[in-house]
């Protein structure tokens, strides 16, 4: 396993951009997400229950981060 493969937390190993499928690391995934105005899946994995999200946009990510922080504060 290369450094890129062990670093990547994305579970979608069938994705052609996954580091296990080429030698370019995370760069192709990041480039695609920036072009689409989205956040990479690995960032969402940092937020509990992120699999329930409705989208991958910057706004979707920001809403989830804010909601997680509010939940932390109220616990």
PDB file with one MODEL, atoms N, CA, C and O in Angstrom:
MODEL        1
ATOM      1  N   UNK A   1       0.838  -1.183   0.000  1.00  0.00           N
ATOM      2  CA  UNK A   1       0.000   0.000   0.000  1.00  0.00           C
ATOM      3  C   UNK A   1       0.881   1.244   0.000  1.00  0.00           C
ATOM      4  O   UNK A   1       1.796   1.352   0.817  1.00  0.00           O
ATOM      5  N   UNK A   2       0.618   2.183  -0.906  1.00  0.00           N
ATOM      6  CA  UNK A   2       1.396   3.413  -0.974  1.00  0.00           C
ATOM      7  C   UNK A   2       0.919   4.385   0.093  1.00  0.00           C
ATOM      8  O   UNK A   2      -0.118   4.166   0.719  1.00  0.00           O
ATOM      9  N   UNK A   3       1.683   5.474   0.304  1.00  0.00           N
ATOM     10  CA  UNK A   3       1.289   6.496   1.270  1.00  0.00           C
ATOM     11  C   UNK A   3      -0.083   7.070   0.924  1.00  0.00           C
ATOM     12  O   UNK A   3      -0.913   7.268   1.811  1.00  0.00           O
ATOM     13  N   UNK A   4      -0.327   7.342  -0.372  1.00  0.00           N
ATOM     14  CA  UNK A   4      -1.607   7.908  -0.782  1.00  0.00           C
ATOM     15  C   UNK A   4      -2.749   6.955  -0.456  1.00  0.00           C
ATOM     16  O   UNK A   4      -3.801   7.382   0.018  1.00  0.00           O
ATOM     17  N   UNK A   5      -2.546   5.670  -0.708  1.00  0.00           N
ATOM     18  CA  UNK A   5      -3.597   4.701  -0.448  1.00  0.00           C
ATOM     19  C   UNK A   5      -3.917   4.617   1.038  1.00  0.00           C
ATOM     20  O   UNK A   5      -5.088   4.548   1.413  1.00  0.00           O
ATOM     21  N   UNK A   6      -2.904   4.623   1.883  1.00  0.00           N
ATOM     22  CA  UNK A   6      -3.141   4.498   3.316  1.00  0.00           C
ATOM     23  C   UNK A   6      -3.716   5.785   3.905  1.00  0.00           C
ATOM     24  O   UNK A   6      -4.384   5.737   4.938  1.00  0.00           O
ATOM     25  N   UNK A   7      -3.474   6.915   3.281  1.00  0.00           N
ATOM     26  CA  UNK A   7      -3.978   8.194   3.763  1.00  0.00           C
ATOM     27  C   UNK A   7      -5.453   8.383   3.434  1.00  0.00           C
ATOM     28  O   UNK A   7      -6.192   8.966   4.228  1.00  0.00           O
ATOM     29  N   UNK A   8      -5.886   7.905   2.291  1.00  0.00           N
ATOM     30  CA  UNK A   8      -7.247   8.124   1.808  1.00  0.00           C
ATOM     31  C   UNK A   8      -8.259   7.382   2.671  1.00  0.00           C
ATOM     32  O   UNK A   8      -8.109   6.186   2.923  1.00  0.00           O
ATOM     33  N   UNK A   9      -9.288   8.092   3.123  1.00  0.00           N
ATOM     34  CA  UNK A   9     -10.328   7.488   3.943  1.00  0.00           C
ATOM     35  C   UNK A   9     -11.594   7.188   3.152  1.00  0.00           C
ATOM     36  O   UNK A   9     -12.580   6.718   3.721  1.00  0.00           O
ATOM     37  N   UNK A  10     -11.581   7.448   1.869  1.00  0.00           N
ATOM     38  CA  UNK A  10     -12.758   7.222   1.030  1.00  0.00           C
ATOM     39  C   UNK A  10     -13.005   5.720   0.877  1.00  0.00           C
ATOM     40  O   UNK A  10     -12.088   4.952   0.585  1.00  0.00           O
ATOM     41  N   UNK A  11     -14.256   5.321   1.079  1.00  0.00           N
ATOM     42  CA  UNK A  11     -14.641   3.918   0.959  1.00  0.00           C
ATOM     43  C   UNK A  11     -14.977   3.509  -0.471  1.00  0.00           C
ATOM     44  O   UNK A  11     -15.097   2.319  -0.761  1.00  0.00           O
ATOM     45  N   UNK A  12     -15.130   4.475  -1.360  1.00  0.00           N
ATOM     46  CA  UNK A  12     -15.537   4.182  -2.736  1.00  0.00           C
ATOM     47  C   UNK A  12     -14.315   3.821  -3.576  1.00  0.00           C
ATOM     48  O   UNK A  12     -13.833   4.628  -4.370  1.00  0.00           O
ATOM     49  N   UNK A  13     -13.833   2.622  -3.394  1.00  0.00           N
ATOM     50  CA  UNK A  13     -12.627   2.184  -4.105  1.00  0.00           C
ATOM     51  C   UNK A  13     -12.874   1.864  -5.572  1.00  0.00           C
ATOM     52  O   UNK A  13     -11.927   1.599  -6.312  1.00  0.00           O
ATOM     53  N   UNK A  14     -14.131   1.885  -6.003  1.00  0.00           N
ATOM     54  CA  UNK A  14     -14.420   1.674  -7.422  1.00  0.00           C
ATOM     55  C   UNK A  14     -14.324   2.978  -8.209  1.00  0.00           C
ATOM     56  O   UNK A  14     -14.316   2.962  -9.440  1.00  0.00           O
ATOM     57  N   UNK A  15     -14.252   4.095  -7.512  1.00  0.00           N
ATOM     58  CA  UNK A  15     -14.138   5.398  -8.171  1.00  0.00           C
ATOM     59  C   UNK A  15     -12.814   5.460  -8.928  1.00  0.00           C
ATOM     60  O   UNK A  15     -11.770   5.122  -8.369  1.00  0.00           O
ATOM     61  N   UNK A  16     -12.843   5.888 -10.196  1.00  0.00           N
ATOM     62  CA  UNK A  16     -11.598   5.970 -10.962  1.00  0.00           C
ATOM     63  C   UNK A  16     -10.603   6.991 -10.398  1.00  0.00           C
ATOM     64  O   UNK A  16      -9.427   6.968 -10.761  1.00  0.00           O
ATOM     65  N   UNK A  17     -11.060   7.882  -9.519  1.00  0.00           N
ATOM     66  CA  UNK A  17     -10.184   8.898  -8.933  1.00  0.00           C
ATOM     67  C   UNK A  17      -9.568   8.452  -7.604  1.00  0.00           C
ATOM     68  O   UNK A  17      -8.715   9.148  -7.054  1.00  0.00           O
ATOM     69  N   UNK A  18      -9.991   7.311  -7.095  1.00  0.00           N
ATOM     70  CA  UNK A  18      -9.461   6.815  -5.817  1.00  0.00           C
ATOM     71  C   UNK A  18      -7.965   6.520  -5.973  1.00  0.00           C
ATOM     72  O   UNK A  18      -7.557   5.942  -6.981  1.00  0.00           O
ATOM     73  N   UNK A  19      -7.146   6.906  -4.996  1.00  0.00           N
ATOM     74  CA  UNK A  19      -5.691   6.721  -5.095  1.00  0.00           C
ATOM     75  C   UNK A  19      -5.230   5.281  -5.331  1.00  0.00           C
ATOM     76  O   UNK A  19      -4.103   5.066  -5.778  1.00  0.00           O
ATOM     77  N   UNK A  20      -6.067   4.308  -5.044  1.00  0.00           N
ATOM     78  CA  UNK A  20      -5.682   2.924  -5.298  1.00  0.00           C
ATOM     79  C   UNK A  20      -5.759   2.573  -6.781  1.00  0.00           C
ATOM     80  O   UNK A  20      -5.300   1.507  -7.192  1.00  0.00           O
ATOM     81  N   UNK A  21      -6.337   3.466  -7.586  1.00  0.00           N
ATOM     82  CA  UNK A  21      -6.565   3.171  -8.997  1.00  0.00           C
ATOM     83  C   UNK A  21      -5.594   3.880  -9.940  1.00  0.00           C
ATOM     84  O   UNK A  21      -5.671   3.706 -11.156  1.00  0.00           O
ATOM     85  N   UNK A  22      -4.681   4.679  -9.384  1.00  0.00           N
ATOM     86  CA  UNK A  22      -3.705   5.405 -10.204  1.00  0.00           C
ATOM     87  C   UNK A  22      -2.551   5.858  -9.317  1.00  0.00           C
ATOM     88  O   UNK A  22      -2.539   5.566  -8.121  1.00  0.00           O
ATOM     89  N   UNK A  23      -1.603   6.555  -9.878  1.00  0.00           N
ATOM     90  CA  UNK A  23      -0.407   6.990  -9.136  1.00  0.00           C
ATOM     91  C   UNK A  23      -0.376   8.496  -8.860  1.00  0.00           C
ATOM     92  O   UNK A  23       0.696   9.046  -8.607  1.00  0.00           O
ATOM     93  N   UNK A  24      -1.520   9.166  -8.902  1.00  0.00           N
ATOM     94  CA  UNK A  24      -1.545  10.626  -8.760  1.00  0.00           C
ATOM     95  C   UNK A  24      -2.051  11.109  -7.406  1.00  0.00           C
ATOM     96  O   UNK A  24      -2.298  12.302  -7.227  1.00  0.00           O
ATOM     97  N   UNK A  25      -2.208  10.200  -6.457  1.00  0.00           N
ATOM     98  CA  UNK A  25      -2.660  10.591  -5.127  1.00  0.00           C
ATOM     99  C   UNK A  25      -4.074  11.155  -5.123  1.00  0.00           C
ATOM    100  O   UNK A  25      -4.939  10.690  -5.866  1.00  0.00           O
ATOM    101  N   UNK A  26      -4.302  12.148  -4.293  1.00  0.00           N
ATOM    102  CA  UNK A  26      -5.623  12.751  -4.137  1.00  0.00           C
ATOM    103  C   UNK A  26      -5.901  13.849  -5.163  1.00  0.00           C
ATOM    104  O   UNK A  26      -7.033  14.323  -5.262  1.00  0.00           O
ATOM    105  N   UNK A  27      -4.906  14.251  -5.913  1.00  0.00           N
ATOM    106  CA  UNK A  27      -5.037  15.389  -6.822  1.00  0.00           C
ATOM    107  C   UNK A  27      -6.228  15.292  -7.767  1.00  0.00           C
ATOM    108  O   UNK A  27      -6.981  16.262  -7.858  1.00  0.00           O
ATOM    109  N   UNK A  28      -6.450  14.186  -8.477  1.00  0.00           N
ATOM    110  CA  UNK A  28      -7.604  14.138  -9.384  1.00  0.00           C
ATOM    111  C   UNK A  28      -8.945  14.313  -8.666  1.00  0.00           C
ATOM    112  O   UNK A  28      -9.843  14.974  -9.188  1.00  0.00           O
ATOM    113  N   UNK A  29      -9.084  13.737  -7.496  1.00  0.00           N
ATOM    114  CA  UNK A  29     -10.320  13.874  -6.726  1.00  0.00           C
ATOM    115  C   UNK A  29     -10.526  15.327  -6.297  1.00  0.00           C
ATOM    116  O   UNK A  29     -11.621  15.870  -6.446  1.00  0.00           O
ATOM    117  N   UNK A  30      -9.494  15.944  -5.775  1.00  0.00           N
ATOM    118  CA  UNK A  30      -9.586  17.337  -5.330  1.00  0.00           C
ATOM    119  C   UNK A  30      -9.917  18.248  -6.513  1.00  0.00           C
ATOM    120  O   UNK A  30     -10.766  19.131  -6.393  1.00  0.00           O
ATOM    121  N   UNK A  31      -9.261  18.044  -7.638  1.00  0.00           N
ATOM    122  CA  UNK A  31      -9.528  18.859  -8.832  1.00  0.00           C
ATOM    123  C   UNK A  31     -10.984  18.735  -9.273  1.00  0.00           C
ATOM    124  O   UNK A  31     -11.623  19.736  -9.597  1.00  0.00           O
ATOM    125  N   UNK A  32     -11.505  17.517  -9.286  1.00  0.00           N
ATOM    126  CA  UNK A  32     -12.904  17.295  -9.672  1.00  0.00           C
ATOM    127  C   UNK A  32     -13.846  18.009  -8.713  1.00  0.00           C
ATOM    128  O   UNK A  32     -14.781  18.685  -9.140  1.00  0.00           O
ATOM    129  N   UNK A  33     -13.599  17.858  -7.422  1.00  0.00           N
ATOM    130  CA  UNK A  33     -14.463  18.489  -6.434  1.00  0.00           C
ATOM    131  C   UNK A  33     -14.410  20.009  -6.514  1.00  0.00           C
ATOM    132  O   UNK A  33     -15.447  20.663  -6.400  1.00  0.00           O
ATOM    133  N   UNK A  34     -13.242  20.579  -6.706  1.00  0.00           N
ATOM    134  CA  UNK A  34     -13.141  22.033  -6.850  1.00  0.00           C
ATOM    135  C   UNK A  34     -13.897  22.511  -8.087  1.00  0.00           C
ATOM    136  O   UNK A  34     -14.584  23.532  -8.047  1.00  0.00           O
ATOM    137  N   UNK A  35     -13.767  21.774  -9.178  1.00  0.00           N
ATOM    138  CA  UNK A  35     -14.463  22.139 -10.419  1.00  0.00           C
ATOM    139  C   UNK A  35     -15.977  22.125 -10.223  1.00  0.00           C
ATOM    140  O   UNK A  35     -16.684  22.962 -10.786  1.00  0.00           O
ATOM    141  N   UNK A  36     -16.480  21.175  -9.424  1.00  0.00           N
ATOM    142  CA  UNK A  36     -17.922  21.042  -9.198  1.00  0.00           C
ATOM    143  C   UNK A  36     -18.430  21.853  -8.002  1.00  0.00           C
ATOM    144  O   UNK A  36     -19.630  21.875  -7.730  1.00  0.00           O
ATOM    145  N   UNK A  37     -17.515  22.519  -7.288  1.00  0.00           N
ATOM    146  CA  UNK A  37     -17.915  23.276  -6.099  1.00  0.00           C
ATOM    147  C   UNK A  37     -18.349  22.361  -4.968  1.00  0.00           C
ATOM    148  O   UNK A  37     -19.290  22.663  -4.235  1.00  0.00           O
ATOM    149  N   UNK A  38     -17.649  21.233  -4.834  1.00  0.00           N
ATOM    150  CA  UNK A  38     -17.991  20.249  -3.813  1.00  0.00           C
ATOM    151  C   UNK A  38     -16.814  19.990  -2.878  1.00  0.00           C
ATOM    152  O   UNK A  38     -15.673  20.362  -3.153  1.00  0.00           O
ATOM    153  N   UNK A  39     -17.134  19.345  -1.778  1.00  0.00           N
ATOM    154  CA  UNK A  39     -16.145  18.952  -0.781  1.00  0.00           C
ATOM    155  C   UNK A  39     -15.873  17.459  -0.964  1.00  0.00           C
ATOM    156  O   UNK A  39     -16.820  16.693  -1.140  1.00  0.00           O
ATOM    157  N   UNK A  40     -14.629  17.023  -0.929  1.00  0.00           N
ATOM    158  CA  UNK A  40     -14.333  15.593  -1.057  1.00  0.00           C
ATOM    159  C   UNK A  40     -14.984  14.768   0.063  1.00  0.00           C
ATOM    160  O   UNK A  40     -15.158  15.241   1.186  1.00  0.00           O
ATOM    161  N   UNK A  41     -15.328  13.554  -0.269  1.00  0.00           N
ATOM    162  CA  UNK A  41     -15.966  12.637   0.668  1.00  0.00           C
ATOM    163  C   UNK A  41     -15.176  12.495   1.974  1.00  0.00           C
ATOM    164  O   UNK A  41     -15.769  12.380   3.047  1.00  0.00           O
ATOM    165  N   UNK A  42     -13.854  12.503   1.889  1.00  0.00           N
ATOM    166  CA  UNK A  42     -13.042  12.306   3.088  1.00  0.00           C
ATOM    167  C   UNK A  42     -13.269  13.405   4.129  1.00  0.00           C
ATOM    168  O   UNK A  42     -13.151  13.146   5.327  1.00  0.00           O
ATOM    169  N   UNK A  43     -13.592  14.616   3.697  1.00  0.00           N
ATOM    170  CA  UNK A  43     -13.859  15.686   4.657  1.00  0.00           C
ATOM    171  C   UNK A  43     -15.155  15.400   5.417  1.00  0.00           C
ATOM    172  O   UNK A  43     -15.231  15.606   6.628  1.00  0.00           O
ATOM    173  N   UNK A  44     -16.174  14.924   4.693  1.00  0.00           N
ATOM    174  CA  UNK A  44     -17.446  14.617   5.336  1.00  0.00           C
ATOM    175  C   UNK A  44     -17.292  13.514   6.380  1.00  0.00           C
ATOM    176  O   UNK A  44     -18.023  13.493   7.370  1.00  0.00           O
ATOM    177  N   UNK A  45     -16.360  12.612   6.170  1.00  0.00           N
ATOM    178  CA  UNK A  45     -16.173  11.508   7.107  1.00  0.00           C
ATOM    179  C   UNK A  45     -15.768  12.000   8.499  1.00  0.00           C
ATOM    180  O   UNK A  45     -15.848  11.241   9.464  1.00  0.00           O
ATOM    181  N   UNK A  46     -15.340  13.248   8.614  1.00  0.00           N
ATOM    182  CA  UNK A  46     -14.965  13.814   9.901  1.00  0.00           C
ATOM    183  C   UNK A  46     -16.183  14.185  10.748  1.00  0.00           C
ATOM    184  O   UNK A  46     -16.050  14.480  11.936  1.00  0.00           O
ATOM    185  N   UNK A  47     -17.369  14.168  10.134  1.00  0.00           N
ATOM    186  CA  UNK A  47     -18.592  14.594  10.810  1.00  0.00           C
ATOM    187  C   UNK A  47     -19.484  13.376  11.059  1.00  0.00           C
ATOM    188  O   UNK A  47     -19.774  12.606  10.143  1.00  0.00           O
ATOM    189  N   UNK A  48     -19.905  13.221  12.289  1.00  0.00           N
ATOM    190  CA  UNK A  48     -20.779  12.103  12.645  1.00  0.00           C
ATOM    191  C   UNK A  48     -22.070  12.164  11.837  1.00  0.00           C
ATOM    192  O   UNK A  48     -22.637  13.239  11.642  1.00  0.00           O
ATOM    193  N   UNK A  49     -22.527  11.020  11.374  1.00  0.00           N
ATOM    194  CA  UNK A  49     -23.760  10.867  10.588  1.00  0.00           C
ATOM    195  C   UNK A  49     -23.717  11.567   9.230  1.00  0.00           C
ATOM    196  O   UNK A  49     -24.763  11.898   8.672  1.00  0.00           O
ATOM    197  N   UNK A  50     -22.533  11.791   8.702  1.00  0.00           N
ATOM    198  CA  UNK A  50     -22.430  12.486   7.410  1.00  0.00           C
ATOM    199  C   UNK A  50     -23.016  11.677   6.263  1.00  0.00           C
ATOM    200  O   UNK A  50     -23.312  12.228   5.202  1.00  0.00           O
ATOM    201  N   UNK A  51     -23.183  10.380   6.465  1.00  0.00           N
ATOM    202  CA  UNK A  51     -23.764   9.567   5.402  1.00  0.00           C
ATOM    203  C   UNK A  51     -25.226   9.931   5.139  1.00  0.00           C
ATOM    204  O   UNK A  51     -25.800   9.491   4.143  1.00  0.00           O
ATOM    205  N   UNK A  52     -25.831  10.727   6.017  1.00  0.00           N
ATOM    206  CA  UNK A  52     -27.219  11.157   5.831  1.00  0.00           C
ATOM    207  C   UNK A  52     -27.322  12.456   5.028  1.00  0.00           C
ATOM    208  O   UNK A  52     -28.425  12.953   4.801  1.00  0.00           O
ATOM    209  N   UNK A  53     -26.203  12.999   4.603  1.00  0.00           N
ATOM    210  CA  UNK A  53     -26.218  14.285   3.901  1.00  0.00           C
ATOM    211  C   UNK A  53     -26.990  14.191   2.581  1.00  0.00           C
ATOM    212  O   UNK A  53     -27.149  13.118   2.001  1.00  0.00           O
ATOM    213  N   UNK A  54     -27.455  15.344   2.139  1.00  0.00           N
ATOM    214  CA  UNK A  54     -28.227  15.398   0.896  1.00  0.00           C
ATOM    215  C   UNK A  54     -27.380  15.823  -0.294  1.00  0.00           C
ATOM    216  O   UNK A  54     -27.819  15.715  -1.439  1.00  0.00           O
ATOM    217  N   UNK A  55     -26.178  16.301  -0.035  1.00  0.00           N
ATOM    218  CA  UNK A  55     -25.311  16.732  -1.120  1.00  0.00           C
ATOM    219  C   UNK A  55     -23.882  16.881  -0.654  1.00  0.00           C
ATOM    220  O   UNK A  55     -23.574  16.663   0.518  1.00  0.00           O
ATOM    221  N   UNK A  56     -23.005  17.254  -1.577  1.00  0.00           N
ATOM    222  CA  UNK A  56     -21.577  17.380  -1.297  1.00  0.00           C
ATOM    223  C   UNK A  56     -21.057  18.811  -1.455  1.00  0.00           C
ATOM    224  O   UNK A  56     -19.846  19.030  -1.493  1.00  0.00           O
ATOM    225  N   UNK A  57     -21.964  19.781  -1.547  1.00  0.00           N
ATOM    226  CA  UNK A  57     -21.544  21.162  -1.791  1.00  0.00           C
ATOM    227  C   UNK A  57     -20.841  21.757  -0.572  1.00  0.00           C
ATOM    228  O   UNK A  57     -20.902  21.210   0.529  1.00  0.00           O
ATOM    229  N   UNK A  58     -20.173  22.888  -0.793  1.00  0.00           N
ATOM    230  CA  UNK A  58     -19.556  23.621   0.316  1.00  0.00           C
ATOM    231  C   UNK A  58     -20.625  23.970   1.351  1.00  0.00           C
ATOM    232  O   UNK A  58     -20.387  23.887   2.556  1.00  0.00           O
ATOM    233  N   UNK A  59     -21.808  24.364   0.864  1.00  0.00           N
ATOM    234  CA  UNK A  59     -22.896  24.736   1.757  1.00  0.00           C
ATOM    235  C   UNK A  59     -23.377  23.542   2.583  1.00  0.00           C
ATOM    236  O   UNK A  59     -23.637  23.671   3.779  1.00  0.00           O
ATOM    237  N   UNK A  60     -23.492  22.373   1.933  1.00  0.00           N
ATOM    238  CA  UNK A  60     -23.891  21.159   2.658  1.00  0.00           C
ATOM    239  C   UNK A  60     -22.893  20.854   3.769  1.00  0.00           C
ATOM    240  O   UNK A  60     -23.278  20.518   4.888  1.00  0.00           O
ATOM    241  N   UNK A  61     -21.610  20.976   3.449  1.00  0.00           N
ATOM    242  CA  UNK A  61     -20.564  20.713   4.433  1.00  0.00           C
ATOM    243  C   UNK A  61     -20.637  21.729   5.575  1.00  0.00           C
ATOM    244  O   UNK A  61     -20.558  21.359   6.747  1.00  0.00           O
ATOM    245  N   UNK A  62     -20.787  23.001   5.231  1.00  0.00           N
ATOM    246  CA  UNK A  62     -20.855  24.044   6.260  1.00  0.00           C
ATOM    247  C   UNK A  62     -22.044  23.818   7.190  1.00  0.00           C
ATOM    248  O   UNK A  62     -21.915  23.951   8.407  1.00  0.00           O
ATOM    249  N   UNK A  63     -23.200  23.478   6.622  1.00  0.00           N
ATOM    250  CA  UNK A  63     -24.375  23.212   7.457  1.00  0.00           C
ATOM    251  C   UNK A  63     -24.116  22.047   8.420  1.00  0.00           C
ATOM    252  O   UNK A  63     -24.492  22.107   9.591  1.00  0.00           O
ATOM    253  N   UNK A  64     -23.478  21.000   7.920  1.00  0.00           N
ATOM    254  CA  UNK A  64     -23.205  19.845   8.781  1.00  0.00           C
ATOM    255  C   UNK A  64     -22.210  20.183   9.890  1.00  0.00           C
ATOM    256  O   UNK A  64     -22.362  19.719  11.020  1.00  0.00           O
ATOM    257  N   UNK A  65     -21.199  20.981   9.578  1.00  0.00           N
ATOM    258  CA  UNK A  65     -20.219  21.385  10.589  1.00  0.00           C
ATOM    259  C   UNK A  65     -20.902  22.221  11.668  1.00  0.00           C
ATOM    260  O   UNK A  65     -20.690  22.002  12.861  1.00  0.00           O
ATOM    261  N   UNK A  66     -21.718  23.175  11.244  1.00  0.00           N
ATOM    262  CA  UNK A  66     -22.423  24.038  12.205  1.00  0.00           C
ATOM    263  C   UNK A  66     -23.363  23.209  13.073  1.00  0.00           C
ATOM    264  O   UNK A  66     -23.416  23.392  14.289  1.00  0.00           O
ATOM    265  N   UNK A  67     -24.097  22.306  12.452  1.00  0.00           N
ATOM    266  CA  UNK A  67     -25.023  21.449  13.204  1.00  0.00           C
ATOM    267  C   UNK A  67     -24.263  20.584  14.207  1.00  0.00           C
ATOM    268  O   UNK A  67     -24.715  20.419  15.340  1.00  0.00           O
ATOM    269  N   UNK A  68     -23.127  20.036  13.812  1.00  0.00           N
ATOM    270  CA  UNK A  68     -22.319  19.207  14.714  1.00  0.00           C
ATOM    271  C   UNK A  68     -21.802  20.034  15.887  1.00  0.00           C
ATOM    272  O   UNK A  68     -21.802  19.567  17.026  1.00  0.00           O
ATOM    273  N   UNK A  69     -21.359  21.269  15.609  1.00  0.00           N
ATOM    274  CA  UNK A  69     -20.867  22.143  16.688  1.00  0.00           C
ATOM    275  C   UNK A  69     -21.973  22.514  17.651  1.00  0.00           C
ATOM    276  O   UNK A  69     -21.763  22.551  18.863  1.00  0.00           O
ATOM    277  N   UNK A  70     -23.176  22.794  17.104  1.00  0.00           N
ATOM    278  CA  UNK A  70     -24.312  23.131  17.964  1.00  0.00           C
ATOM    279  C   UNK A  70     -24.667  21.940  18.852  1.00  0.00           C
ATOM    280  O   UNK A  70     -24.977  22.113  20.031  1.00  0.00           O
ATOM    281  N   UNK A  71     -24.622  20.740  18.291  1.00  0.00           N
ATOM    282  CA  UNK A  71     -24.923  19.534  19.059  1.00  0.00           C
ATOM    283  C   UNK A  71     -23.889  19.350  20.171  1.00  0.00           C
ATOM    284  O   UNK A  71     -24.241  18.989  21.294  1.00  0.00           O
ATOM    285  N   UNK A  72     -22.617  19.595  19.860  1.00  0.00           N
ATOM    286  CA  UNK A  72     -21.543  19.501  20.849  1.00  0.00           C
ATOM    287  C   UNK A  72     -21.789  20.447  22.011  1.00  0.00           C
ATOM    288  O   UNK A  72     -21.606  20.082  23.172  1.00  0.00           O
ATOM    289  N   UNK A  73     -22.208  21.667  21.687  1.00  0.00           N
ATOM    290  CA  UNK A  73     -22.436  22.707  22.694  1.00  0.00           C
ATOM    291  C   UNK A  73     -23.612  22.358  23.582  1.00  0.00           C
ATOM    292  O   UNK A  73     -23.609  22.663  24.775  1.00  0.00           O
ATOM    293  N   UNK A  74     -24.628  21.714  22.999  1.00  0.00           N
ATOM    294  CA  UNK A  74     -25.842  21.403  23.756  1.00  0.00           C
ATOM    295  C   UNK A  74     -25.766  20.099  24.541  1.00  0.00           C
ATOM    296  O   UNK A  74     -26.689  19.769  25.285  1.00  0.00           O
ATOM    297  N   UNK A  75     -24.692  19.369  24.383  1.00  0.00           N
ATOM    298  CA  UNK A  75     -24.587  18.083  25.086  1.00  0.00           C
ATOM    299  C   UNK A  75     -24.011  18.256  26.462  1.00  0.00           C
ATOM    300  O   UNK A  75     -23.853  17.278  27.192  1.00  0.00           O
TER     301      UNK A  75
ENDMDL
END
